[in-house]
Amino acid sequence: MKLNLTFNKTEVELTGPGGPVNYELREMTAAARDAYLDAVNDRLKVDANGKPIGIKKWDGMHAELLTKTLFQVAGGKAVTREVVQEWPAATVTELYNEAQRINGLHTKATDEEPKK
């Protein structure tokens, strides 16, 4: 198996009333991803066995991930929650889906061993 230690990124151009702004969606380090997962853990509904069965609090769910992965190219600053929450829902959903993909958060977790 060969693996790559180069972080994934996706270039993003968002156009609004002030013109286009260039961003990068960046892959987090493993430690940053774990911290993000710990932060959103309280949002989960769990069954009697402790297995996740749904989301109990959606407020800012997408923004939570984007504030850790979406950076303005000019200046390198991360986007803020307040800014993300003002963007159109469809735009935020597309950014969130891509952030999940490049950070390995888009696959369904399972307790089963992988099939060989």
Backbone as numpy.savetxt, mean C-alpha at the origin, in Angstrom:
# Nx Ny Nz CAx CAy CAz Cx Cy Cz
17.34 -20.79 -7.24 16.49 -19.61 -7.24 17.39 -18.38 -7.24
17.05 -17.44 -8.08 17.75 -16.16 -8.11 16.74 -15.08 -7.74
17.13 -14.22 -6.82 16.27 -13.12 -6.38 17.01 -11.81 -6.57
16.25 -10.74 -6.64 16.80 -9.42 -6.90 16.65 -8.54 -5.67
17.71 -7.85 -5.27 17.66 -6.95 -4.13 17.38 -5.50 -4.52
17.00 -5.28 -5.78 16.62 -3.95 -6.23 15.15 -3.73 -5.89
14.85 -2.60 -5.28 13.47 -2.29 -4.90 12.63 -1.96 -6.13
11.42 -2.47 -6.17 10.48 -2.15 -7.25 9.94 -0.75 -7.06
9.63 -0.11 -8.17 8.97 1.20 -8.13 8.14 1.35 -9.40
7.12 2.16 -9.29 6.25 2.46 -10.41 6.14 3.97 -10.52
6.42 4.49 -11.70 6.27 5.93 -11.93 4.79 6.25 -12.10
4.38 7.37 -11.49 2.97 7.79 -11.52 2.92 9.28 -11.84
2.06 9.65 -12.78 1.81 11.05 -13.06 0.36 11.33 -12.73
0.13 12.25 -11.81 -1.23 12.66 -11.44 -1.46 14.06 -11.97
-2.54 14.22 -12.71 -2.85 15.52 -13.30 -4.09 16.09 -12.62
-3.97 17.33 -12.22 -5.09 18.02 -11.58 -5.12 19.47 -12.00
-5.84 20.29 -11.24 -5.97 21.71 -11.60 -4.63 22.44 -11.69
-3.64 22.01 -10.91 -2.33 22.67 -10.92 -1.38 22.11 -11.95
-1.85 21.16 -12.77 -1.00 20.53 -13.76 -0.50 19.19 -13.26
0.35 18.53 -14.04 0.81 17.20 -13.65 1.85 17.25 -12.52
1.79 16.24 -11.66 2.79 16.06 -10.60 3.28 14.62 -10.71
4.60 14.46 -10.68 5.19 13.14 -10.81 5.47 12.53 -9.44
5.10 11.28 -9.31 5.29 10.51 -8.07 5.96 9.19 -8.41
6.45 8.53 -7.37 6.91 7.16 -7.47 6.23 6.35 -6.38
5.68 5.22 -6.76 5.22 4.23 -5.79 6.43 3.35 -5.55
6.85 3.22 -4.30 8.08 2.48 -3.99 7.79 1.26 -3.12
8.55 0.24 -3.37 8.49 -0.95 -2.52 9.12 -0.63 -1.17
8.50 -1.11 -0.11 9.02 -0.91 1.24 10.08 -1.96 1.56
10.87 -1.68 2.59 11.74 -2.72 3.12 10.87 -3.74 3.83
11.41 -4.89 4.11 10.65 -5.92 4.84 10.24 -5.39 6.21
11.12 -4.66 6.88 10.80 -4.12 8.21 9.67 -3.09 8.13
9.71 -2.22 7.11 8.66 -1.22 6.96 7.33 -1.89 6.63
7.35 -2.93 5.81 6.12 -3.65 5.49 5.54 -4.31 6.73
6.38 -4.91 7.54 5.91 -5.53 8.78 5.29 -4.49 9.72
5.91 -3.33 9.81 5.37 -2.25 10.65 4.01 -1.80 10.12
3.88 -1.70 8.80 2.59 -1.34 8.19 1.54 -2.39 8.54
1.88 -3.66 8.39 0.93 -4.73 8.70 0.51 -4.71 10.16
1.47 -4.43 11.06 1.12 -4.29 12.48 0.16 -3.13 12.70
0.40 -2.03 11.99 -0.45 -0.83 12.14 -1.87 -1.07 11.68
-2.07 -1.86 10.63 -3.42 -2.09 10.12 -4.08 -3.32 10.76
-3.35 -4.05 11.56 -3.89 -5.26 12.19 -5.13 -4.97 13.03
-5.19 -3.82 13.69 -6.34 -3.47 14.52 -7.61 -3.25 13.70
-7.49 -3.11 12.42 -8.65 -2.90 11.55 -9.37 -4.20 11.20
-8.76 -5.32 11.51 -9.32 -6.61 11.09 -10.35 -7.16 12.06
-11.38 -7.78 11.49 -12.32 -8.59 12.26 -11.75 -10.00 12.26
-11.77 -10.64 13.42 -11.27 -12.01 13.50 -12.35 -12.92 14.07
-12.25 -14.20 13.70 -13.20 -15.17 14.24 -12.72 -15.68 15.59
-13.42 -16.64 16.16 -13.09 -17.17 17.49 -11.70 -17.80 17.53
-11.19 -18.22 16.37 -9.86 -18.82 16.30 -8.76 -17.81 15.98
-9.15 -16.55 15.86 -8.17 -15.51 15.58 -7.84 -15.32 14.11
-8.58 -16.00 13.24 -8.33 -15.85 11.79 -9.08 -14.62 11.27
-8.42 -13.82 10.41 -9.09 -12.65 9.83 -10.29 -13.06 8.99
-11.41 -12.35 9.20 -12.62 -12.63 8.43 -13.19 -11.39 7.76
-12.53 -10.25 7.92 -13.02 -9.03 7.30 -12.36 -7.80 7.88
-12.84 -6.66 7.46 -12.33 -5.36 7.90 -13.38 -4.70 8.77
-12.98 -4.18 9.93 -13.95 -3.51 10.79 -13.86 -1.99 10.70
-12.76 -1.45 10.15 -12.63 0.00 10.03 -11.91 0.34 8.73
-12.62 0.99 7.81 -12.07 1.32 6.50 -11.45 2.71 6.44
-11.81 3.61 7.36 -11.36 5.00 7.30 -9.85 5.10 7.14
-9.42 5.66 6.02 -8.01 5.87 5.76 -7.21 4.62 5.41
-7.89 3.52 5.15 -7.21 2.25 4.86 -6.27 2.37 3.67
-6.75 2.94 2.59 -5.91 3.10 1.40 -4.80 4.13 1.65
-5.15 5.22 2.31 -4.16 6.27 2.59 -3.04 5.75 3.47
-3.34 4.86 4.39 -2.31 4.30 5.29 -1.17 3.67 4.49
-1.49 2.92 3.47 -0.46 2.30 2.64 0.23 3.32 1.75
-0.55 4.21 1.15 0.03 5.17 0.22 0.97 6.16 0.89
0.74 6.51 2.16 1.65 7.43 2.85 3.00 6.79 3.11
3.08 5.48 2.98 4.34 4.76 3.19 5.03 4.39 1.88
4.32 4.57 0.76 4.87 4.09 -0.51 4.86 5.10 -1.64
4.11 6.18 -1.53 3.98 7.15 -2.63 4.74 8.43 -2.31
5.74 8.74 -3.16 6.62 9.87 -2.92 6.63 10.79 -4.13
6.63 12.11 -3.86 6.77 13.07 -4.95 8.19 12.98 -5.48
8.35 12.98 -6.80 9.68 12.91 -7.40 10.46 14.17 -7.04
9.84 15.34 -7.20 10.50 16.60 -6.85 10.48 16.75 -5.33
11.62 16.63 -4.71 11.70 16.80 -3.26 11.69 15.49 -2.47
11.15 14.44 -3.04 11.19 13.13 -2.40 10.31 12.96 -1.18
9.37 13.88 -0.96 8.51 13.78 0.22 7.37 12.80 0.00
7.04 12.05 1.06 5.91 11.13 1.01 4.61 11.93 0.98
3.63 11.40 0.29 2.31 12.03 0.25 1.67 11.91 1.64
0.88 12.89 2.03 0.25 12.85 3.35 -1.14 12.23 3.27
-1.61 11.76 4.40 -2.94 11.17 4.49 -4.00 12.17 4.05
-3.86 13.42 4.50 -4.84 14.46 4.18 -4.94 14.67 2.67
-3.82 14.64 2.00 -3.81 14.82 0.55 -4.49 13.64 -0.13
-4.10 12.42 0.24 -4.69 11.22 -0.37 -6.20 11.20 -0.18
-6.68 11.56 0.99 -8.11 11.50 1.30 -8.93 12.48 0.47
-8.29 13.45 -0.16 -8.99 14.42 -1.01 -9.02 14.01 -2.48
-8.27 12.99 -2.85 -8.22 12.55 -4.24 -9.45 11.71 -4.60
-9.75 11.60 -5.90 -10.88 10.76 -6.33 -10.68 9.30 -5.90
-11.77 8.68 -5.50 -11.72 7.30 -4.99 -11.12 6.33 -6.01
-11.49 6.46 -7.27 -10.97 5.52 -8.29 -9.45 5.66 -8.44
-8.94 6.87 -8.36 -7.50 7.10 -8.46 -6.79 6.46 -7.27
-7.32 6.68 -6.08 -6.72 6.12 -4.87 -6.76 4.59 -4.91
-7.84 4.03 -5.40 -7.94 2.57 -5.49 -6.88 2.00 -6.43
-6.68 2.64 -7.58 -5.65 2.17 -8.52 -4.26 2.25 -7.90
-3.96 3.36 -7.22 -2.66 3.51 -6.56 -2.49 2.46 -5.46
-3.53 2.25 -4.68 -3.50 1.26 -3.59 -3.25 -0.14 -4.14
-3.94 -0.50 -5.21 -3.77 -1.83 -5.80 -2.33 -2.03 -6.29
-1.76 -1.01 -6.90 -0.37 -1.11 -7.37 0.59 -1.17 -6.19
0.34 -0.38 -5.16 1.19 -0.42 -3.96 1.14 -1.80 -3.31
-0.04 -2.41 -3.27 -0.16 -3.77 -2.75 0.66 -4.74 -3.60
0.55 -4.60 -4.90 1.25 -5.52 -5.80 2.76 -5.46 -5.61
3.33 -4.25 -5.65 4.79 -4.16 -5.58 5.34 -4.47 -4.20
4.48 -4.48 -3.19 4.91 -4.81 -1.83 4.52 -6.22 -1.39
4.02 -7.01 -2.33 3.68 -8.39 -2.01 2.51 -8.52 -1.05
1.60 -7.55 -1.08 0.44 -7.55 -0.18 -0.84 -7.98 -0.89
-0.76 -8.29 -2.16 -1.95 -8.60 -2.95 -2.32 -10.07 -2.94
-1.48 -10.92 -2.38 -1.80 -12.35 -2.37 -2.54 -12.70 -1.09
-3.42 -13.67 -1.18 -4.20 -14.10 -0.04 -3.33 -14.95 0.88
-3.26 -14.60 2.14 -2.49 -15.38 3.10 -3.21 -16.69 3.39
-2.44 -17.72 3.61 -3.04 -19.01 3.92 -2.17 -19.76 4.92
-2.79 -20.60 5.71 -2.06 -21.41 6.67 -1.56 -22.70 6.03
-2.00 -22.98 4.81 -1.63 -24.21 4.16 -0.20 -24.14 3.62
0.44 -25.30 3.57 1.76 -25.41 2.95 1.59 -25.27 1.44
2.55 -24.67 0.75 2.44 -24.61 -0.71 2.44 -26.01 -1.31
1.67 -26.18 -2.35 1.63 -27.47 -3.03 2.84 -27.62 -3.91
3.40 -28.83 -3.92 4.63 -29.07 -4.70 4.34 -29.93 -5.90
